[in-house]
Amino acid sequence: EIDKQFDNVSSANKHKIFVVDAALIYESGADTHMDFMIVITSLLRFRAERAMGRGNMTREDFMKRVDLQWTDKDKAHMADFIISNNNSLEGLKKDARKIFDELIY
């Protein structure tokens, strides 16, 4: 699915930059299509709170998904940029904006 979406956006050639949000991007091999990789890390407890807070996932379901993913350490090792998402949404947006500004200019 990621490959198909990537090809659609890429072939349209309408955007200077676009973002793919995919928890399993490394695991699927889709990272090979990307010019840059941004990894957002977060403590497991925050990730669990956010996922379960959406109301559609149990802790058991969340842990099953986590088990399918590479560790933050492994993903960060391969990243061009790393954002720590252990604080506020405003902080996350600020860090993301810095990277966006660096990539777009």
Stockholm file with secondary structure:
# STOCKHOLM 1.0

chainA/1-105         EIDKQFDNVSSANKHKIFVVDAALIYESGADTHMDFMIVITSLLRFRAERAMGRGNMTREDFMKRVDLQWTDKDKAHMADFIISNNNSLEGLKKDARKIFDELIY
#=GR chainA/1-105 SS CHHHHHHHHHHHTCCSCCCCCCTTHHHHTGGGGCSCCEEEECCHHHHHHHHHHTTSCCHHHHHHHHHHSCCHHHHHHHCSEEEECSSCHHHHHHHHHHHHHHHHC
#=GC SS_cons         CHHHHHHHHHHHTCCSCCCCCCTTHHHHTGGGGCSCCEEEECCHHHHHHHHHHTTSCCHHHHHHHHHHSCCHHHHHHHCSEEEECSSCHHHHHHHHHHHHHHHHC
//
